């Protein structure tokens, strides 16, 4: 075919029929791809690039009706499997420790080896397995004592291997006979006791008060507030965060209190009470956490401190309730008496502490009235202001 373009003639060959059919198929395929893409659009994060995409989850509302059932089923399966793997790993580790202890015991009995062999064995095993913990001389001695206390491996697999290793170490230290040890192991398995809780139950001799059966167990154990305080100590000793563990532990304490029915924290600041007595807080925490990693600690100093703090909170709450029920004008009289009882300089916060349940603004109003009458004198401004009680006019009291 000849086409005339301006003054020139150009030869033009029309596309072949095969090429036209190929283009038609390509267009049809592209149309189908676009239709499929419009039907099920995938969300992506950020800017999309050819061949590269970061898929984003679609909204939950766009999911099929039974999607929630599938999700819960898989979550339950994963949780169960993780727990099974953890329990299996713990049992395998406890059995390994029994095997090591049994081997040490056998060689020491046959060859008459002493503690120096254990020290050397710990050093060589730690070098051979640098990524493995629990090979210290102290722990190797626990393994030997563990094998000596449980000579039958089958019983170890059925009982002792079902609780963590440091629970077993605690039982070796605190109990003497096999039957008592078995009782605490079964109770730990049934009730999921932490190591601190187990230590409290042993100290309270729960097995003697309950007997050999684990039935009606909860009715005879020490109160749940001891367990709560022991859990709080465990959290602080684990120290899961780089910063803020103390604050998180006190929030957990409040949450546990609410679950146990102790709701005084809604009205009295337990955080403030701990802050006011923080020297004792750190002292008892240090006492109870010493030896925690070796299961040699005494949880009672910290437990008693927390229970005393809760008791103090309830006393303060009772005082506040009594003040609310007092006759009209009783709060003003209480504030005035607190101010007049001051000797030397005092701050607004000192009067607040002496008058729980009285608002700061009301104290300021009364201080302003006394200032006008000349009974008090203010030095400075703001929260750091210092006040001095000068005495009533016409009175010799200073």
C-alpha positions in Angstrom: 0.0 0.0 0.0 1.3 3.5 -1.0 0.4 6.5 1.2 1.1 10.0 0.1 2.5 12.2 2.9 3.0 15.8 1.6 5.2 15.6 -1.5 6.5 12.1 -0.6 5.0 8.7 -1.1 5.6 6.2 1.7 5.1 2.5 1.5 2.9 1.2 4.4 2.3 -2.4 5.2 -0.9 -3.2 7.3 -0.5 -5.4 10.4 -0.9 -9.1 9.8 -4.0 -10.8 11.1 -1.9 -12.9 13.5 -0.5 -9.8 15.1 -4.0 -8.3 15.5 -5.2 -11.5 17.2 -2.2 -11.4 19.6 -2.9 -7.9 20.6 -6.6 -8.7 21.2 -5.6 -11.6 23.5 -3.2 -9.3 25.4 -5.9 -6.7 25.9 -8.4 -9.3 27.0 -6.0 -10.7 29.5 -5.3 -7.3 30.9 -9.0 -6.6 31.3 -9.4 -9.8 33.2 -6.5 -8.9 35.5 -8.0 -5.4 36.1 -11.4 -6.9 36.9 -9.8 -9.4 39.4 -7.8 -6.6 41.0 -10.9 -4.5 41.4 -12.7 -7.4 42.9 -10.0 -8.1 45.6 -7.8 -5.1 46.2 -4.8 -5.7 48.5 -3.8 -2.9 50.8 -0.1 -2.0 51.0 2.1 0.2 53.3 4.0 3.1 51.8 4.6 3.8 48.2 4.2 0.9 45.8 6.9 0.0 43.3 6.8 -2.3 40.3 7.3 -5.8 41.6 7.7 -4.7 45.3 4.9 -4.2 47.8 4.5 -4.4 51.6 1.0 -5.9 52.2 -1.1 -4.3 54.9 -3.9 -6.2 56.7 -7.4 -5.3 55.5 -10.0 -4.0 58.0 -11.5 -6.7 60.2 -15.0 -5.6 59.0 -14.1 -6.8 55.5 -13.3 -10.4 56.7 -15.6 -13.3 56.1 -18.2 -14.2 58.8 -16.3 -17.2 60.2 -12.9 -15.5 60.2 -13.1 -14.9 64.0 -13.6 -18.6 64.7 -10.6 -19.5 62.6 -8.5 -16.9 64.5 -9.5 -18.1 67.9 -8.9 -21.7 66.9 -5.4 -21.0 65.8 -4.6 -18.8 68.8 -5.8 -21.6 71.1 -3.7 -24.2 69.2 -0.6 -22.0 69.3 -1.0 -21.3 73.0 -1.5 -24.9 73.8 1.4 -26.0 71.7 3.7 -23.4 73.2 2.8 -24.5 76.7 3.3 -28.1 75.8 6.8 -27.3 74.3 7.7 -25.3 77.4 6.6 -28.1 79.8 8.4 -30.7 77.7 11.6 -28.5 77.7 11.4 -28.1 81.4 10.9 -31.8 82.0 13.8 -32.6 79.7 16.1 -30.2 81.6 15.1 -31.5 85.0 15.8 -35.1 83.8 19.1 -34.0 82.4 20.0 -32.5 85.7 19.1 -35.7 87.4 21.3 -37.7 85.0 24.2 -35.4 85.7 23.7 -35.6 89.4 23.4 -39.4 89.3 26.6 -39.6 87.3 28.4 -37.4 89.8 27.0 -39.3 92.7 28.0 -42.7 91.2 31.6 -41.6 90.5 32.1 -40.0 93.9 30.8 -43.0 95.7 33.0 -45.4 93.7 36.2 -43.3 93.5 35.9 -41.2 96.7 36.1 -37.9 94.9 35.5 -34.7 96.8 34.2 -31.2 96.1 37.3 -30.2 94.1 36.2 -32.5 91.3 32.8 -30.7 91.0 34.6 -27.3 90.8 36.8 -28.6 87.9 33.8 -30.3 86.3 31.9 -27.1 86.3 34.7 -25.2 84.7 35.2 -27.8 81.9 31.5 -28.2 81.2 31.0 -24.4 81.0 33.9 -24.1 78.5 32.4 -27.0 76.4 28.9 -25.5 76.5 29.4 -21.7 76.8 25.8 -21.0 75.8 24.3 -23.2 78.5 23.4 -21.9 82.0 23.2 -23.9 85.2 26.6 -25.5 85.2 27.9 -23.6 88.2 29.5 -25.6 91.1 26.6 -24.8 93.3 24.0 -26.0 90.8 26.0 -29.2 90.2 25.9 -29.9 93.9 22.1 -29.4 93.7 22.0 -31.9 90.9 23.8 -34.4 93.0 21.5 -33.8 96.0 18.5 -34.0 93.7 19.6 -37.5 92.4 20.3 -38.6 96.0 16.8 -37.4 97.1 15.1 -39.1 94.2 16.9 -42.4 93.4 14.1 -43.6 91.1 14.2 -41.9 87.7 10.7 -42.9 86.8 9.3 -41.1 89.8 11.3 -38.0 88.9 9.8 -38.1 85.4 6.3 -38.4 86.8 6.6 -35.8 89.6 9.7 -33.6 90.0 10.1 -33.0 86.3 6.7 -31.4 86.2 7.8 -28.3 88.2 10.6 -25.9 87.5 14.1 -26.7 88.6 14.4 -24.0 91.2 11.2 -25.2 92.8 13.0 -28.5 93.2 16.0 -26.8 94.7 13.7 -25.0 97.2 12.1 -28.3 98.2 15.6 -29.8 98.7 16.5 -27.0 101.1 13.2 -26.7 103.0 11.8 -30.3 103.3 13.4 -33.4 104.7 11.2 -36.4 103.8 10.0 -37.7 100.4 6.3 -37.7 101.3 6.3 -34.0 102.3 8.2 -33.2 99.1 5.7 -35.1 97.0 2.8 -33.3 98.7 4.2 -29.8 97.8 5.0 -30.9 94.2 1.4 -32.1 93.7 0.0 -28.9 95.2 2.3 -26.8 93.0 1.2 -28.6 89.9 -2.5 -28.2 90.8 -2.4 -24.5 91.9 0.4 -23.2 89.7 2.4 -21.8 92.6 5.4 -19.5 91.9 8.6 -20.2 93.8 7.8 -17.4 96.3 4.4 -18.7 97.0 5.8 -22.2 97.4 8.3 -20.8 100.0 5.4 -19.2 101.9 3.4 -22.4 101.9 6.4 -24.4 103.2 7.1 -21.8 105.9 3.4 -21.9 107.0 3.6 -25.8 107.0 0.5 -26.1 104.9 1.0 -29.8 104.6 0.6 -30.3 108.3 -2.6 -28.2 108.5 -4.1 -29.8 105.5 -2.8 -33.4 105.9 -1.7 -35.6 103.0 -4.7 -34.8 100.8 -4.9 -31.8 98.5 -8.7 -31.6 98.6 -10.3 -28.4 100.0 -6.8 -27.0 99.7 -7.8 -23.3 99.3 -9.8 -23.3 102.5 -6.7 -24.0 104.7 -3.9 -22.0 103.0 -2.6 -18.6 104.1 -4.6 -15.7 102.8 -4.4 -14.7 99.2 -2.8 -11.3 100.1 0.4 -13.2 101.0 0.4 -14.7 97.5 -0.2 -11.3 96.0 2.8 -9.8 97.8 5.0 -12.7 96.9 4.0 -12.4 93.2 5.0 -8.7 93.4 8.4 -9.6 94.8 8.9 -12.2 92.0 8.1 -9.5 89.4 10.7 -7.1 90.9 13.3 -9.8 91.1 12.7 -10.8 87.4 13.1 -7.1 86.5 11.6 -7.5 83.0 12.0 -3.9 81.8 15.0 -1.6 81.6 13.2 1.2 83.5 10.0 1.6 85.4 9.8 -1.8 87.0 8.9 -0.3 90.4 6.0 1.7 89.0 4.7 -1.2 87.0 4.9 -3.5 90.1 2.8 -1.1 92.1 0.2 -0.9 89.3 0.1 -4.7 89.3 -0.3 -4.6 93.1 -3.4 -2.4 92.7 -4.8 -4.7 90.0 -4.3 -7.7 92.2 -5.9 -5.9 95.1 -9.0 -5.2 93.0 -9.3 -8.8 91.9 -9.1 -9.9 95.6 -11.7 -7.4 96.7 -9.3 -4.9 98.3 -10.5 -1.7 96.7 -8.9 0.8 99.2 -6.5 1.9 96.4 -9.4 3.6 94.7 -9.6 6.1 97.6 -6.2 6.1 99.2 -3.0 6.4 97.2 -0.9 3.3 98.0 1.9 4.8 95.8 2.0 7.8 98.2 2.2 5.6 101.3 5.1 3.6 99.8 6.8 6.9 98.8 6.5 8.2 102.4 8.1 5.1 103.7 10.4 4.3 100.8 13.5 3.7 102.9 11.7 0.7 104.5 10.5 -0.3 101.0 14.0 -0.6 99.6 15.3 -2.2 102.8 12.7 -5.0 102.8 13.1 -5.5 99.0 16.8 -5.9 99.4 16.4 -8.4 102.2 13.8 -10.5 100.4 15.5 -10.5 97.0 18.9 -11.6 98.4 19.4 -15.2 97.1 16.3 -15.1 95.0 18.1 -16.5 91.9 19.4 -19.4 94.0 16.0 -20.0 95.7 17.7 -19.1 99.0 15.7 -15.9 99.7 13.2 -15.0 102.5 10.1 -13.3 101.1 8.6 -12.4 104.5 10.2 -9.0 105.0 8.8 -7.6 101.8 5.5 -9.5 102.2 5.0 -8.0 105.7 5.9 -4.6 104.4 3.3 -4.6 101.7 0.6 -6.0 104.0 1.4 -3.3 106.6 1.1 -0.7 103.8 -2.4 -1.9 102.8 -3.4 -1.9 106.5 -2.2 1.7 106.8 -4.3 2.6 103.7 -7.4 1.1 105.3 -6.8 3.0 108.5 -6.5 6.3 106.6 -9.6 5.4 104.7 -11.5 4.9 108.0 -10.2 8.3 109.2 -11.5 10.0 106.1 -14.9 8.3 106.3 -15.1 9.5 109.9 -14.3 13.1 108.9 -16.9 13.0 106.2 -19.5 12.0 108.8 -18.3 14.8 111.1 -20.6 17.8 111.8 -20.4 20.9 109.6 -17.3 23.0 110.3 -15.3 20.0 111.7 -12.9 20.2 108.7 -12.2 23.9 109.3 -11.6 23.3 113.0 -9.2 20.4 112.2 -7.2 22.5 109.8 -7.0 25.4 112.2 -5.9 23.1 115.0 -3.2 21.6 112.7 -1.9 25.1 111.8 -1.9 26.2 115.4 0.0 23.1 116.5 2.9 23.9 114.2 6.2 24.9 115.7 8.5 26.8 113.4 8.1 26.9 109.6 5.7 24.7 107.8 4.4 24.1 104.3 1.0 23.6 102.8 1.8 19.9 102.2 2.4 19.5 106.0 -1.1 20.6 106.7 -2.4 18.3 104.0 -0.8 15.3 105.6 -2.1 16.3 109.0 -5.6 16.7 107.6 -6.4 13.9 105.2 -9.6 14.3 103.4 -9.4 18.1 103.3 -8.9 19.8 99.9 -5.9 21.9 99.2 -8.0 24.9 98.1 -9.9 24.9 101.4 -6.6 24.9 103.4 -5.4 27.9 101.2 -8.6 29.8 102.0 -8.1 29.3 105.8 -4.4 30.2 105.6 -5.4 33.4 103.7 -7.9 34.3 106.4 -5.3 33.7 109.1 -2.8 35.8 107.2 -5.3 38.7 107.1 -5.9 38.4 110.9 -2.1 38.3 111.5 -2.0 34.8 113.0 0.3 33.4 110.3 3.0 34.9 108.1 3.9 33.7 104.6 7.5 33.6 103.2 7.7 33.0 99.5 5.2 32.1 96.9 3.7 29.0 95.3 4.0 25.4 96.6 7.4 26.1 98.1 6.1 28.9 100.3 6.9 28.7 104.0 4.4 29.6 106.7 5.0 30.6 110.3 2.3 30.5 113.0 2.6 33.7 115.1 -0.2 33.0 117.5 -3.6 34.6 118.1 -3.9 38.3 118.7 -4.0 38.9 122.4 -2.6 35.5 123.2 0.9 34.9 124.7 1.2 31.6 122.7 4.0 31.8 120.1 
